[in-house]
Amino acid sequence: MFTPFTPMSRKNPLDQLLNMAMAMSTHHYEYYSETAEQIETPQVKALLLVLAETESELIAHIRHMMATGILDEIESMERVEVGDDPPDDSPIAPERIDTDPRIFVCNKALEQEVKGYTFYLSIAARAKTELASRLFEYLAFIKSQQIEQIRNVCITF
């Protein structure tokens, strides 16, 4: 009896991790976009829109990795050094959090990105392969850049 050939599908072991990264970035994008719609302060709105755009780029990047693999990212990671020093996660002007909505939004964004950074590094540390570890070091690096961007904008308020 003839049985039709059905190729075995090869499931990428990084798919589940990339799906988690996609969910986190999508959540961050939605937060920044929705909050920007409600904010009237131009500087805070601009910061939130820049962060939403950065998350949108990260989402597109993750989609690309899901479709084509992660070799491009691993190669670019060779040119990027993840610092030994974690980004500064201390709140910005904590004495003004309750009185200045700009500082509140800045600290909320900072907290969100620090959680993403920590999450990616924890996965990188527990990864079963060097490839997965390097991928999540790369994503942590992107988060560290966002944290720096938030700090640079928010310290001017």
C-alpha positions as a Markdown table, in Angstrom:
| # | Residue | x | y | z |
|---|---|---|---|---|
| 1 | Met | 0.0 | 0.0 | 0.0 |
| 2 | Phe | 1.3 | 3.4 | -0.9 |
| 3 | Thr | 1.5 | 6.1 | 1.8 |
| 4 | Pro | 2.1 | 9.6 | 0.7 |
| 5 | Phe | 5.3 | 11.2 | 1.8 |
| 6 | Thr | 4.8 | 13.8 | 4.5 |
| 7 | Pro | 7.9 | 15.7 | 5.3 |
| 8 | Met | 8.6 | 15.9 | 9.0 |
| 9 | Ser | 8.4 | 19.4 | 10.2 |
| 10 | Arg | 11.3 | 20.6 | 12.1 |
| 11 | Lys | 10.3 | 22.8 | 15.0 |
| 12 | Asn | 12.7 | 25.4 | 15.9 |
| 13 | Pro | 13.6 | 25.0 | 19.6 |
| 14 | Leu | 13.8 | 28.8 | 19.9 |
| 15 | Asp | 10.2 | 29.3 | 18.8 |
| 16 | Gln | 8.8 | 29.2 | 22.3 |
| 17 | Leu | 11.4 | 31.7 | 23.5 |
| 18 | Leu | 10.8 | 34.0 | 20.6 |
| 19 | Asn | 7.1 | 33.8 | 21.2 |
| 20 | Met | 7.7 | 35.0 | 24.8 |
| 21 | Ala | 9.8 | 37.8 | 23.6 |
| 22 | Met | 7.1 | 38.7 | 21.1 |
| 23 | Ala | 4.4 | 38.8 | 23.7 |
| 24 | Met | 6.5 | 41.0 | 26.0 |
| 25 | Ser | 7.3 | 43.5 | 23.2 |
| 26 | Thr | 3.7 | 43.6 | 22.1 |
| 27 | His | 2.6 | 44.3 | 25.6 |
| 28 | His | 5.2 | 47.1 | 25.9 |
| 29 | Tyr | 4.2 | 48.5 | 22.5 |
| 30 | Glu | 0.5 | 48.6 | 23.5 |
| 31 | Tyr | 1.3 | 50.3 | 26.8 |
| 32 | Tyr | 3.4 | 53.0 | 25.2 |
| 33 | Ser | 0.9 | 53.6 | 22.4 |
| 34 | Glu | -2.2 | 53.7 | 24.6 |
| 35 | Thr | -0.5 | 55.9 | 27.2 |
| 36 | Ala | 0.8 | 58.3 | 24.5 |
| 37 | Glu | -2.8 | 58.8 | 23.3 |
| 38 | Gln | -3.8 | 59.9 | 26.8 |
| 39 | Ile | -0.8 | 62.2 | 27.6 |
| 40 | Glu | -1.0 | 65.9 | 26.9 |
| 41 | Thr | 2.6 | 66.8 | 27.9 |
| 42 | Pro | 4.5 | 67.0 | 24.6 |
| 43 | Gln | 7.9 | 65.7 | 25.9 |
| 44 | Val | 6.3 | 62.7 | 27.6 |
| 45 | Lys | 4.1 | 62.0 | 24.6 |
| 46 | Ala | 7.2 | 62.2 | 22.3 |
| 47 | Leu | 9.1 | 59.8 | 24.6 |
| 48 | Leu | 6.3 | 57.3 | 24.6 |
| 49 | Leu | 5.9 | 57.5 | 20.9 |
| 50 | Val | 9.7 | 56.9 | 20.4 |
| 51 | Leu | 9.5 | 53.9 | 22.8 |
| 52 | Ala | 6.5 | 52.6 | 21.0 |
| 53 | Glu | 8.4 | 52.9 | 17.7 |
| 54 | Thr | 11.4 | 51.1 | 19.3 |
| 55 | Glu | 9.1 | 48.3 | 20.4 |
| 56 | Ser | 7.6 | 48.2 | 17.0 |
| 57 | Glu | 11.0 | 47.8 | 15.4 |
| 58 | Leu | 11.8 | 45.0 | 18.0 |
| 59 | Ile | 8.6 | 43.2 | 17.1 |
| 60 | Ala | 9.5 | 43.4 | 13.4 |
| 61 | His | 12.9 | 42.1 | 14.3 |
| 62 | Ile | 11.5 | 39.2 | 16.3 |
| 63 | Arg | 9.1 | 38.3 | 13.4 |
| 64 | His | 12.1 | 38.3 | 11.1 |
| 65 | Met | 13.9 | 36.0 | 13.4 |
| 66 | Met | 10.9 | 33.7 | 13.6 |
| 67 | Ala | 10.7 | 33.5 | 9.8 |
| 68 | Thr | 14.4 | 33.4 | 8.8 |
| 69 | Gly | 16.3 | 32.3 | 11.9 |
| 70 | Ile | 18.6 | 34.2 | 14.2 |
| 71 | Leu | 22.0 | 34.1 | 12.4 |
| 72 | Asp | 21.9 | 37.8 | 11.4 |
| 73 | Glu | 21.3 | 38.7 | 15.0 |
| 74 | Ile | 24.0 | 36.5 | 16.3 |
| 75 | Glu | 26.4 | 38.0 | 13.8 |
| 76 | Ser | 25.5 | 41.5 | 14.8 |
| 77 | Met | 25.9 | 40.4 | 18.5 |
| 78 | Glu | 29.5 | 39.7 | 17.7 |
| 79 | Arg | 29.9 | 43.4 | 17.2 |
| 80 | Val | 28.0 | 44.4 | 20.3 |
| 81 | Glu | 29.2 | 43.9 | 23.8 |
| 82 | Val | 26.7 | 43.4 | 26.5 |
| 83 | Gly | 28.1 | 45.4 | 29.4 |
| 84 | Asp | 29.0 | 43.8 | 32.7 |
| 85 | Asp | 27.3 | 46.7 | 34.5 |
| 86 | Pro | 23.5 | 46.5 | 34.3 |
| 87 | Pro | 21.6 | 49.7 | 33.3 |
| 88 | Asp | 20.7 | 52.1 | 36.1 |
| 89 | Asp | 17.3 | 50.9 | 37.4 |
| 90 | Ser | 16.9 | 53.6 | 40.1 |
| 91 | Pro | 13.7 | 55.7 | 39.9 |
| 92 | Ile | 14.0 | 59.1 | 38.3 |
| 93 | Ala | 13.3 | 61.9 | 40.8 |
| 94 | Pro | 11.4 | 59.7 | 43.2 |
| 95 | Glu | 10.4 | 62.7 | 45.3 |
| 96 | Arg | 8.3 | 64.0 | 42.4 |
| 97 | Ile | 6.6 | 60.8 | 41.4 |
| 98 | Asp | 3.3 | 61.8 | 43.1 |
| 99 | Thr | 3.3 | 65.4 | 41.9 |
| 100 | Asp | 4.7 | 65.3 | 38.4 |
| 101 | Pro | 2.9 | 63.1 | 35.8 |
| 102 | Arg | 5.9 | 63.2 | 33.5 |
| 103 | Ile | 8.1 | 61.6 | 36.2 |
| 104 | Phe | 5.4 | 59.0 | 36.9 |
| 105 | Val | 5.2 | 58.0 | 33.3 |
| 106 | Cys | 9.0 | 58.0 | 33.0 |
| 107 | Asn | 9.4 | 55.7 | 36.0 |
| 108 | Lys | 6.7 | 53.4 | 34.8 |
| 109 | Ala | 8.4 | 53.1 | 31.4 |
| 110 | Leu | 11.8 | 52.6 | 33.1 |
| 111 | Glu | 10.3 | 49.9 | 35.4 |
| 112 | Gln | 8.8 | 48.1 | 32.4 |
| 113 | Glu | 12.0 | 48.1 | 30.4 |
| 114 | Val | 14.1 | 47.0 | 33.4 |
| 115 | Lys | 11.8 | 44.0 | 33.8 |
| 116 | Gly | 12.3 | 43.2 | 30.1 |
| 117 | Tyr | 16.0 | 43.6 | 30.4 |
| 118 | Thr | 16.1 | 41.3 | 33.5 |
| 119 | Phe | 13.8 | 38.8 | 31.9 |
| 120 | Tyr | 16.0 | 38.5 | 28.8 |
| 121 | Leu | 19.2 | 38.2 | 30.8 |
| 122 | Ser | 17.7 | 35.5 | 33.0 |
| 123 | Ile | 16.7 | 33.5 | 29.9 |
| 124 | Ala | 20.2 | 34.0 | 28.5 |
| 125 | Ala | 21.7 | 32.7 | 31.7 |
| 126 | Arg | 19.5 | 29.6 | 31.8 |
| 127 | Ala | 19.6 | 28.9 | 28.0 |
| 128 | Lys | 20.5 | 25.3 | 27.1 |
| 129 | Thr | 22.5 | 26.4 | 24.1 |
| 130 | Glu | 25.0 | 29.1 | 23.3 |
| 131 | Leu | 22.9 | 30.2 | 20.4 |
| 132 | Ala | 19.8 | 30.9 | 22.6 |
| 133 | Ser | 22.0 | 32.6 | 25.2 |
| 134 | Arg | 23.5 | 34.9 | 22.6 |
| 135 | Leu | 20.0 | 35.7 | 21.2 |
| 136 | Phe | 18.7 | 36.8 | 24.6 |
| 137 | Glu | 21.8 | 38.7 | 25.4 |
| 138 | Tyr | 21.1 | 40.6 | 22.2 |
| 139 | Leu | 17.5 | 41.3 | 23.2 |
| 140 | Ala | 18.8 | 42.5 | 26.7 |
| 141 | Phe | 21.2 | 44.8 | 24.9 |
| 142 | Ile | 18.3 | 46.4 | 23.0 |
| 143 | Lys | 16.4 | 46.9 | 26.3 |
| 144 | Ser | 19.5 | 48.5 | 27.9 |
| 145 | Gln | 19.5 | 51.0 | 25.1 |
| 146 | Gln | 15.8 | 51.8 | 25.7 |
| 147 | Ile | 16.6 | 52.3 | 29.4 |
| 148 | Glu | 19.3 | 54.7 | 28.5 |
| 149 | Gln | 17.0 | 56.5 | 26.2 |
| 150 | Ile | 14.3 | 56.9 | 28.9 |
| 151 | Arg | 16.9 | 58.2 | 31.4 |
| 152 | Asn | 18.3 | 60.7 | 28.8 |
| 153 | Val | 14.9 | 62.2 | 28.1 |
| 154 | Cys | 13.5 | 62.0 | 31.6 |
| 155 | Ile | 16.4 | 63.6 | 33.5 |
| 156 | Thr | 15.6 | 66.9 | 31.7 |
| 157 | Phe | 12.2 | 67.2 | 33.4 |
